């Protein structure tokens, strides 16, 4: 065993070869701590090579050849723990001459996951638990009750913001926890990557739940706003003060709303950028909203929607505030004309 460990130390082995040599030592009865001591390696290095052994052989070899970074091993393991067929699809995609995608795996696992799904014939399902537009909700065909709720969300959004464009339903931590508890959630250690759900039926149920919760939240906001306005009018009447100038009040509300829009536009564009970069977001090239987007961006109408320079122009600064210009699956983001 000492001779074998000395040979490993002297040899210039790649990570795959180191993992195979370590596997032989572990099979011979050594613990990970014992192997680390025999090799003179830090325990973290032994643990990393052991983790590499948990991947399919093809993935191990790609790591050894340097085609897949060691830092991407945890992303692959995260996919494999939840959905082995999805991991097989990603590995097959990376092995099929897509080295450029392999290079992005460490920093943009969601994007690579989406690219693999588009190129595979395997019957696998995956969606990000981020946000849903009314277009996406309509495509899911959740039933008449859900369709009524979608329309209700649009109505309430207009009451709160007369400039509201479309409808957006966002998943909360509650829905994420439910998917996590069901064991159908892939989570990457990336702040810009939404969790990925791999079960269609659970996803549909969570969409309905998020839709119901959104309606309740919007109704509460409308009720609170109406109560606040009524209390303000009553207070002014009791005080016997001068009547509020409706024009001045409207201007104050408009300025406050513009500030809110600027904050919302920032969040919308961050979500949109993450959605486009991590993938699982498509658009219809023939959609007029897509054409309007590129007219405002000053870019030609083409299918390379994730081009970084185009994304940098996804926000147009106007004289009266910030207008969010973007798209997600064929629907422009709030504020686009």
N, C-alpha and C positions, 0 to 999 in steps of 0.2 A: 504493500500500500504506500509506503514511504517513497519507493522508487517511482511508482505511478504519479504521486503528487509532485515529485521533483521534475518528472518529465513534463507535466502539465505547466509547471511554473516556467520551465526553460523554453517551451515551445511558444511560438507566436500564433495563438489560436484566435479565431474570430468568436463572437458571442455564441453562435450555434455550436461550434466545436467545444467551447468551454462548457456549455450546458450538457452536451453529450458525455463529456468526460466526468462532469459532476454527477450525472445520473448513474454512471458506472460505480462511482465511489459510494453513493447512497445505497445502491443495490447491494454493495458488498457489506453493508451494515453500519457505515458511518452516519452520524447525525449531521445536520447542517452546521452545527457549531463545530463538530469534529472536523468536517471537511474544510471549513473556513480556517481552522487552526493549522491543519496539515498543509494547506495551500498558501497560507499567509495572506489570505484575502480578508477584506472587511466583511462582516456578516451581511451587510446590505448587498454586496456583489453576489454572494452565494444565493441570497433570497431572490435577487433579480434573475439569475440564471435558472433557478428553480421555477420561477413564474413563467419563464420562456418555455419551459418544458410542458406547460399546461396547454399551449397552443397546438393546433394541428401541425404536422410535419412540414407541410408546404410553407406555412407562415414562419416557422422556425428557420427554415432555410433562407427565406427572403430577408429575415433579420440578420442572419449570418453573412449574407452577401452584401449587406448594407443598403438594400432596396427599401427596407422598412426600418425606420429609426427605433432604437431601443425604447425611446420615450413613448412610442405608440403602442407598445405591448399591452399596457393597461387598458387602452381604449379597445383593443381587440378582445381582451379578456372580458371587459364589461359587456360587449355585444354577445360573446359566446355564452356567458353565464345565463343570459335571458333567452336567447334564440340562436341555437346552433345553426339552423339553415341560413339565417341572416349572416352569420359569421362566414359560412362557406361561400355565400354570394360575394361578400366583400373580398375574401381572399382570392377567389377566382377572378374577380375584376382587377385586383392589383397584379395578379400573375399574368394577366393578358396584355402585357406590354404597356400598362398604364403607370409607368414610373413617376410621372408628374403628379399623379393622384396619390401615390404612396408617400411622396414627399410632403403632401399636405395633411396626411393622416394624423400626425402628432398634434398639429395646431387647429385643424378643422375637421374633426372626425364626423360631424353631422353632414358636412358637405360631401365627403367621400362616401358616406353611407347612402346618401341620395343618389349619387352618381352610379353606385353599384346596383341599386334597385332599378334604375332606368335601363341598365344593360343586361339584366338577368331575366331569364324565363321562369325562375323559381317562383312558386306561389307563396310569397312572403308579403307581409303588410307592415308598414311603419309610418307613423305620423308624429310630428312635434307637438308637444303640449304647450303651445304658446298662446296664440289668439286665433279667432275665427271671424271672418267677415260674413255678411249676410249671403254673399255669393257661395262661399264654401259651405255654409249651413244648408243652403238650398240644395246644393249638390248631394248632400248626405241623405236627403229624403227621409227626414225623421218623423214624418207624419203630420196630420192636420193640426194637432195641438201645438207641436213645435213650430209649425209655420205661422200660426197665430201669435206665438210668443216672439218670433222673429219680427213680425210686423209691429208688435207692441214695443219692442226694444227701439225700433226706428222712430215710432211716435214719441216715446218718452225722451229719446235723444234730441229730437227736434224741439221739444218743450224746454229742455235744459239749455240747448244751444241751437238757435234757429239756423246757424250755418253748418250744422252737422251734416256730414256726407256719409251715407251708408250706415252700416251697423257693425259693431265689433263686440264679440263676446270673448272674454279672456278666461283662461283656466286659472283657478286659484290654487294655493297650496293644499287645499282640501282635496281637490281632484287629483293632484299629483300624489298625495299620500295614499289615496285609494288605489291608484294604479300601482304604486310601489308595494302596497300590501298584497295586491293580487299577483305580484311577481311578474308583471308584464311591462316593466319600465326599464329602459336603458338610460343610465345617467353618466355623463362624462364630467370630468373635473375641469370644466371650462365654463367660465361665467357667462360667455356669450352664446352657449349652446343650450337650447331648450331640451328637457328630457324627451326621450323618444318612446312612444308606446307601440307595442307590436301585436296587440290583440284588437281586432276590428270591433267585436261586439262590446267589449269594455269601453272602447273609444267612443262608440255611439252613445252608450249610457252616460258617459262623462260629459259628452256634448249636451245632452238633454238636461243634465243636472246643472251644468254651467249656464245654460240658457235660462232655466228657471230662476237660478240665483241672481242672474243679471237683471231680469225683469223686476224682482223684488228689491234689489238695490236701487235701481233707477226710480221705482215708484216711491221709495223712501226719500230719495234725494228731492224729488219733485214736491212731495208732501212737506218736507222740512223747509224748502225754499218758500212755498206758499205760506206756511205758518210764520216764517220770519218776516215776510213782506206784510202780512196782516198785522203782526205785532208792531211793526214799525209804523204803519198807518195809524193804528190805534194810539200809540204813544204820542205821535205828532198831534193828533186830534185832542187828546187829553191835555197836552201841554199848551194848547191854544196857539201854537206857533204858526208861522206863515206856511202857506200851502207849498208843497214840494213842486218845483218846476219840472214837469214831465220830460222836457227836452234835456235839461241838465242831468236829470236822473238817468235818462237813456244813454247820454254820453258817458256818464260815469260807469254804467254797466258795460258799455262797449269797451271802454279802456280796460276794465277789469277782465273782461272776457278775452281781449287780445293778449293780456299777460298769461291767462290760462292756456290759450291756444299755443303760445310760444313754448310753454312747458310741455303741453301735450304733443306738439310737433316733434320736439326733441325725443320723447319716449317712443313715438310712433316710428320715427326714422331709425332709431336704434333697433327696435324690434324687426323692422323691415329689413335692415341691413343684415341682422343675425339670421333672419329667415332665408335671405338670398344666399348668404355665405355658407350657411350650414346645409342648405339644400331643402328638399321636401317642399319646395315652393315653385310652382310653375305658372306661366301666363300663356294666354292665347295670343299669338302674334297678330291675329286679325282683329283683336279687340280695339275699339276706338279709344278706350282709356289708356291703353299702352301707347297708342300713337300720340295722344295728348301729352303723355309723360315725356316722350322723347322730343316733342316739339318744344316743350318748356325747358328741357335739359340742353337743347341745342345739339342733340345726337341723332344720327341716322337711325331709322327704324330697322332694327335687325334682331337676331335671336340671342346674341351674346349679352344677356341682361345683367350678368353679374360682374361686368367690367368695372374695376375699381373707380376709374375716372367718372363713369356714369353715376355710380353710387355717391361720389363726392358732390355731384351736382343735384342730388336728390332733394335738396332743400333750397327753395328760392326765397331770398329775403326781399320783402316788399317794403314800401314806405311806411305802412301802418302796422307792420308786424312780421311774423315769420309764417310762411305758408308751406305746409308739408306737401311735397309732391312725390308720390311713390306708387308702387303697385304690388299686389300679392295675388297670384293666381287669377289674373285677368281683371282685378278690381283695383282702381286707383285708391290711394290712401286719402284720409280726410284732408280736404283743402284743395285738392287738385281740381282743375276746371274741366 
